[in-house]
Amino acid sequence: MRFVILSLVAWVVLTVFTTVFALSAKANEVRVLAKWIWLLIIVFVPVIGSLLYITIGRPLPKPQTTQIAPDDDPEFLRRLAEKLKEEDDKKDE
């Protein structure tokens, strides 16, 4: 009996979690199917629908872009050196 109750609680928690997760996702970021179709699958196909959404339907996290300080960017330093050299050459003329 405990197993049945525990399974029921786990199913409800998984369904609620996945439904809220799907509702909070932006419609254009959800993969494979439309957002509303995923919601129907999550609600009407117990456990399997939730697991499918989590594995193949949810939006992928966006990679974080790190900004490099100008003095750590070799390309910036090269361009700066070229610019300074050009200005120095102009002054010498």
Secondary structure, 3 states (H helix, E strand, C coil): CHHHHHHHHHHHHHHHHHHHHHHHCCCCCCCCCCHHHHHHHHHHCCCHHHHHHHHHHCCCCCCCCCCCCHHHCHHHHHHHHHHHHHHHHHHHC
